[in-house]
Amino acid sequence: MLNKKILSFLFVIPILAQTDFYLHDNFKKYYEEYNVEGCFLLYNLNNDLMVVYNPGRCSQRFIPASTFKIFNSLVALETGVVKDEFEIIKWDSVNRFYDMWNQDLDMKYAFRYSAVWFYQKVARRIGKEKMQKYISENHYGNENISGGIDHFWLDGELRISPYEQLDFLKKLFNDILLFSKRSHTVVKNIMIFEEGDNYKIKAKTGWGIRLNNNVGWFVGWVEKDDNVYFFVNNCQTTEPDNNYSARIEITKKILSALKILP
């Protein structure tokens, strides 16, 4: 349980620049519980407050894995290779380890189920030249899409830091990425992860299982009481099963400790 002094400091002291932040070492126990390394960012929009756990790791870049589906969706809509979130792409009849992937899908459900094959096909439709253009214009991570047009975010060279993830999410929420208003709106709608009585979570998981150290992500924001709380959770472990549950559960425990979630 957080003491009152910490909570008072957290919600009163304004963060005026990205380099000014409040370190929150109490979050360490949540990562130790799941035997993972990690870092966490929280940004309170109304109060302009940044809270950071493990700032050194927050500055490092990691494979984005399925969190890239947010950006991939924006480019797909903007280029028209997918006309809207309801356009169905035919399944290739290859059976994969998630049953929900083994069917025709539209973007709404492909995003929800994190269907890799769907977004690989979308990336091939977009093509390397257009993908690079949008990634460079929006300064997504290291802007390196080497490794194949349908693999660069999975096991290629694209990397992004937790700080960069947070900046990207804030721009998406505020409709200031270099995409149309429509593309922003559609993607934010398909990002709905969970809804409660007085809150809504819009988010995406990511799990980089093709590398030696499994990198897990849970990134997004909570809309509650006319405020928005952006979060980025990054976890790493050599034990994949730990990361699968840790990404979401650690985030929810921290948000609950901060009285943002029940």
N, C-alpha and C positions, 0 to 999 in steps of 0.2 A: 504493500500500500504506500502511495506517495505521501510524503508529509506536506503539511499546509504551506510551509515556506517554499518548497519546490513548486507547488501548484501556483502559488502567488507569483513567483518569479516567472514561471512559464507563461502565464496568461496576461502579464502586465508589461514586461519589458519588451519594447519594440525592437525588431530586427531591421536595421536600416540598409544593410547590404548583405550580399551572399556570404561574405567573409565573416560577418558577425552572426554568431549562433550561440545557442544554449546547449552545452554538453549534458547529456542525460545518461550517466553510467548505470542507473538502476535498470535499464533495459537489458543489461548483460545476462541477468538470470533467466530471461525467457529463451535466449539462444542456448545457454548451457543446458536447459531442461531437455532440449531436443538434440544436444550434442552436435551443434553446427556452429560455424563461424558466421558472422553477419554484421550488418549495419542497418540503420533505420533513419529515415528522414520524415519529419512531419512539418507541414507549413500551414499555419492558420491564416486564411486569407483576410478576414475582416480585421484582425489585429496585427497583420504583417509580422508574424512570429515564426521563427524557424527553430526546430528542436532537432538535435543530431545525436545519434549514438554511433560511435566509432567513425569519426570524421576522416581518418586516413583511408579507410576502405571505401568511404563514400566518394572519394576522389579518384578511385581506380576504375578502369574500364573493364567490362565483362561482356561476354556474348549475350545479346539481348534475348535470344531464344524466342519463345512465343509472345513476349511483350511486343515484338516487332509487328505482330498482327494489327496493332492499332495503326501504325504508319502504313502498312501494306494496304489496309482497308481504305485509308484516305487517298492513296495514289490510285487504287483501283476505281474508286468512284470518280475521281477528278479526271482520269483519262478515259472513262467510259467503258473500260474493259469489263466492268460489272456495272449494270445500269442502276441498280439499287440493292438494298439489303434483302430483297425477296427474289432476285433472279437466281434460279437453280442451276448449279453446275452438276453435270452427270458424274456419278461415281465411276471410277475406272475398273471396278469389279475386283480389285486387289484387296484381299482380306488382311486387315491390320489388327493390332492388338487391342484397340478400343472399338467395341461393337458399334458405338454411336457414329464412328467415322465411316462405317461400311454401308453407306447409303447416299443417295443424291442429297445435296445440301445447298441451302442458300447461305448468304453471308451471315445473316443473323445467327443461324444455328452453327455454322462453321466456326464463328467466333466463340460462341458459348461452349462448344465442344472442343475448341482449340484444334481443329482438324488440319493437320499439317499438309495433307495432299491437296486440299482445297486451295490453300494459300500458296503452295508451290505452283499450282496451275495458274493462279492469278498472277504471280510474279513472272511466269513465262509469257503470259499474254502482254504484260506491261513492257517487258524487254529491258535489257541492261541500260540502254541509253536513256530512256525516260526515267527509269528507277534512279539512276545516278543523278539525273537532273534534279529531281525532287529531294533526294537525300542531301545533295550539296546545297541547294537553295535554302533548305530548312535546317542545315547544320546538324544533322542527326548523328550524334556520336562522333566516331573518327571518320565517317563518310566513306569508308572502304567497303565496297561490295565484291571484293575478290573472293573466289571460291565457288563460283557458279551462281547464276541468277536465281536458282531455286534452292540454294544451300547457304548463301552468304551469312544469313542471320542464325543458322542452326549450327554449322561447324566451319564456317568460312572466317573471314577476317573482320567483319563488322563488330565493333565494340562500343559500349556506351556506359557511362558512369552513373551511379545513383543520383548525383547532382544534376547531370544532364537529363536523366529520366524525369526528375521533378520539374525542371525548366520546360521540357516538352509538354508535360501534362498541364502545367499552368497556361501555356500558350494555346493548347487545345481547348481547354475550358473557356478561355477568353476569346476564342475564334480569331487568333492572330497568327496562326501558322499560314504559310503561303498556299492555302487551299481555299476553295469557295466556302461560303457560309453553309451551303447545303451539305457539302462533304463533312464539315465539322459536325453539323447537327446529326446526320445519319450515324456517324461513328460514335458520337456520345450516346445515342439511343441504344446501339447494340452493345455498349459497354455495361449495361445494367447487370450487376452481379448479385445484388441482394437488396431487398426492401423491407424495412421494419415499420413500426407504427409512426415513428417521427424521423426516420432517416432513410437515405438511399445511398448504396455503394455502387460506384461505377469503377470498374477495375479490370485488370487482366493479369493472369498468372503467366509465368514463364519457367521452363525447366530445361536447362542445357545439359542433357544427359549424354551428349555425344563426345564430351570432353572428359579428361581424366578426373578432374574435380567437378562434381555436379554443382552447377550454379542455379539456384532457384530465385525467382522474382515474384513479388506481388506488388503491383503498382496501380495507383488510381486515386480516387478521392471519395470522401464522405460528404454528402449534402445533408445538413441538419440545422434547424432553427435559423434559417436565412444566413447560414455561414457555410464555408467549404473548407474541409481539412484534407489537404493533399498528403499522400503517404507513398513512400518507396521502401520496400523491404527487400534486402538482398541477402541470400544465405548461400553457404558453400560447405560441402562435405564430401567425403569419399564414400559415404553410405547413402545411396540414392533414396532408399525408403524413408530416411530421416527428413530429407528435403521436401518430399512430396507433401507431407502434412505440415511441416514447419512453416512453409511460406505463408500460409493463410492463418494458421493458428497463432503464431507469434504476433502477427499484425493485429489480430482481433484482441489478444490479451493486452497489448500495449494500448490500443484505442479504448478498451474498456477501463484500463487503469487511469487513463486521462479523462474519463467520463464522456468520451465522444460516442462510444457504443455502450449498450446496456451491459 
